[in-house]
Amino acid sequence: MGEHSEQLLQRLEKLEEMPTIPVVLAPLLRYLEQPLDTLEVQQVVDLISQDKSLAAQCLHMANSPLYGRWQNVDSIRSAVVALGLQRMRDIAVSCSVLKLIPKDKAKLDPMVFWEHSLGCALVSRQFARRIGFDDPGKAYLAGLLHDVGIVAELSVLPDEFQVALEVARTERIPLHEAEIRTLGFSHCDAGKVVAERWHLSSDLLVVLGWHHDPQGAEQNRDLVALVSLSDLLCRMCGLGHGYIEERQVNFLDEPGFAVLIEECPPLKDFDWARFTFELEAYMEEVHRLVGVLYGAPQ
């Protein structure tokens, strides 16, 4: 890494302008990390209800078919009861992080960013279920947060990030490749800094830091590879970073596939074409839902 790149990374690591984890999210995450059978519905309802904007957005999301809605829910308590604590964790965390991109420095359309992040979360969860991964909820959370390093770059290095984004759009190459060329590091490196600052669990830190190089991960390689493939699926299906990458993808040749098949043998018989087709309905609903959430009370 060159001197200029090291200086930029040092600016990130100083954390002076780094986005802080939303106030409600930290205690909510800590509480919901406990075993589900020890959680109390009222405690979850109280935590979410502390923030009226968060509560309103949670209700919007709880009423989306993406989260298994069976009937209309009109209160946080009824949403928790109808959907279960794990689904409400997914929803509350999703809504909490929607506000992270600084509006005055938004070089990347926040709706584009969150459509990709939410899409990746949902695809990761569905993919995890299909291949027998043991914690689809963790896969959702990892998919949702995988690109948070971009938020750090937007906050601390907005002009430098803009250059990288323009290179990626012009040449239609993956964003992380453009970042490495122009910044000397990628949002994966920035993601490690954010994960440490926010005291995220070690498995999430590995995903944030290695989802573009799953073979380099030393632990939780199955989760990293799962998110890596889900991220690629979203980018290929039109939920990327606001442009279409010019590349042909064969998932069987992807590094993430080689890693994941070691951990999840059912992947050998996985029907990629069918799964991709089913995701099209997801993508439309993600687009609608993020639009609704950005129109909800802030």
SVG drawing of the C-alpha trace seen along z (x, -y; Angstrom):
<svg xmlns="http://www.w3.org/2000/svg" viewBox="-55 -19 59 52">
<polyline fill="none" stroke="black" stroke-width="0.4" points="0.0,0.0 1.4,-3.4 2.0,-6.4 -1.2,-8.2 -3.3,-5.1 -1.9,-4.7 -2.7,-8.3 -6.3,-7.8 -6.7,-4.6 -5.3,-6.5 -8.0,-9.1 -10.5,-6.4 -9.0,-4.8 -9.0,-8.1 -12.8,-7.7 -13.4,-11.4 -16.2,-11.6 -17.1,-7.9 -20.8,-7.3 -21.9,-6.1 -24.1,-3.1 -27.7,-4.3 -28.6,-4.9 -31.4,-2.3 -29.5,0.3 -26.7,1.1 -28.9,2.2 -31.3,3.9 -28.5,5.9 -27.1,6.8 -30.5,7.9 -31.4,9.9 -28.1,11.7 -29.4,13.7 -31.1,17.1 -34.6,16.6 -36.2,18.5 -34.9,16.0 -36.2,12.9 -39.3,11.0 -41.7,9.5 -42.3,6.4 -38.6,5.6 -38.2,5.7 -41.4,3.6 -40.0,1.0 -36.6,0.8 -38.1,0.3 -40.8,-2.1 -38.2,-4.5 -37.7,-5.9 -40.9,-6.9 -39.3,-7.1 -37.9,-3.6 -41.2,-2.3 -43.0,-3.7 -40.5,-2.2 -40.6,1.1 -44.4,1.2 -43.9,0.5 -41.5,3.3 -43.5,5.7 -46.3,5.3 -44.2,6.3 -44.6,9.8 -40.8,10.1 -41.1,10.6 -43.9,13.2 -46.8,10.9 -50.0,12.9 -52.3,10.1 -52.0,6.4 -50.2,5.4 -50.7,1.9 -48.6,1.9 -45.0,3.0 -46.4,5.6 -48.7,7.2 -45.8,7.2 -43.6,9.0 -46.3,11.5 -47.2,12.1 -43.7,12.3 -41.7,13.6 -38.7,12.1 -36.1,13.2 -38.0,11.5 -38.4,8.4 -34.7,8.3 -34.1,8.3 -36.6,5.6 -35.5,3.4 -31.8,3.6 -32.7,2.9 -34.6,-0.2 -32.0,-1.4 -29.2,-1.4 -31.2,-3.1 -30.3,-6.5 -26.5,-6.0 -25.6,-7.6 -24.8,-11.3 -27.2,-13.3 -24.9,-16.2 -22.1,-14.0 -24.2,-11.5 -22.1,-10.8 -24.0,-7.6 -27.8,-7.6 -28.9,-6.3 -31.8,-4.4 -29.5,-2.6 -27.2,-1.7 -30.0,-0.4 -31.7,1.5 -28.5,3.4 -27.9,4.0 -31.5,5.0 -31.6,7.2 -28.4,8.9 -29.8,9.5 -32.9,11.2 -31.1,13.2 -28.5,14.3 -31.3,15.5 -33.1,17.4 -29.9,18.8 -28.9,20.0 -32.2,21.8 -31.9,23.5 -28.5,25.0 -29.0,25.9 -26.8,23.2 -27.5,23.3 -28.3,19.7 -30.3,17.9 -30.9,15.0 -27.1,14.4 -26.9,14.6 -29.5,11.8 -27.6,9.6 -24.3,10.2 -25.9,9.5 -27.5,6.3 -24.2,4.9 -21.7,6.3 -21.1,2.9 -21.1,0.7 -17.5,-0.2 -18.9,-2.3 -20.8,-4.4 -17.4,-5.0 -15.8,-6.1 -18.8,-8.4 -18.4,-10.0 -14.7,-10.4 -13.4,-10.4 -16.4,-11.6 -14.4,-13.1 -12.0,-10.2 -14.9,-7.8 -16.6,-9.8 -13.5,-9.3 -13.6,-5.5 -17.4,-5.4 -16.9,-7.3 -14.2,-4.9 -16.4,-1.9 -19.4,-3.4 -17.4,-4.4 -15.6,-1.1 -18.5,1.0 -16.2,2.8 -16.9,4.0 -16.7,1.1 -14.1,2.7 -11.8,3.0 -12.1,-0.7 -11.5,-1.6 -8.3,0.5 -7.1,-1.3 -7.9,-4.8 -7.8,-4.7 -5.3,-1.8 -7.9,0.1 -11.5,1.1 -14.7,0.8 -13.8,4.2 -10.8,2.6 -13.0,-0.3 -15.6,2.3 -13.1,3.8 -12.6,0.4 -16.3,-0.1 -16.8,3.4 -14.2,2.7 -15.6,-0.7 -19.1,0.7 -17.9,3.8 -19.7,6.1 -19.3,9.8 -16.2,11.5 -18.3,13.3 -19.7,10.0 -16.3,8.4 -15.0,11.2 -17.9,10.8 -17.4,7.0 -13.7,7.5 -13.6,10.4 -16.8,10.7 -14.8,9.9 -12.1,12.4 -13.8,15.3 -10.9,17.6 -8.8,15.2 -11.1,15.5 -9.6,17.6 -12.9,18.2 -16.6,18.3 -15.7,19.0 -19.1,20.5 -20.9,17.3 -18.4,15.1 -18.8,17.1 -22.6,17.2 -22.7,13.4 -20.2,13.0 -22.4,15.1 -25.5,13.3 -23.9,9.9 -22.9,11.0 -26.4,12.3 -27.9,8.9 -25.4,7.0 -26.1,9.3 -29.9,8.9 -29.9,5.1 -29.6,4.4 -26.0,3.2 -24.4,-0.2 -26.4,-2.1 -24.8,-0.7 -24.6,2.6 -21.2,4.4 -20.0,5.7 -19.1,9.3 -20.2,12.8 -20.8,14.8 -20.6,18.5 -21.3,19.1 -19.6,22.5 -16.3,20.7 -16.7,18.1 -14.2,18.3 -17.2,18.2 -18.6,21.3 -15.4,23.2 -15.4,22.2 -19.1,22.8 -19.3,26.2 -16.8,27.5 -19.1,26.5 -22.5,27.1 -22.5,30.2 -26.2,29.6 -24.8,26.8 -23.7,29.3 -27.3,29.8 -28.3,26.1 -30.5,24.8 -29.0,21.4 -31.3,20.6 -34.4,21.2 -33.1,19.3 -32.2,16.3 -35.7,16.4 -37.4,16.5 -35.3,13.5 -36.9,11.2 -40.0,10.8 -37.8,10.0 -36.0,7.3 -39.3,5.5 -40.5,5.6 -37.1,4.4 -37.3,1.4 -40.9,0.6 -40.1,1.2 -37.0,-1.1 -39.0,-3.8 -41.7,-3.5 -39.2,-3.6 -37.5,-6.7 -40.9,-8.3 -41.8,-7.3 -41.4,-9.9 -37.8,-10.7"/>
</svg>
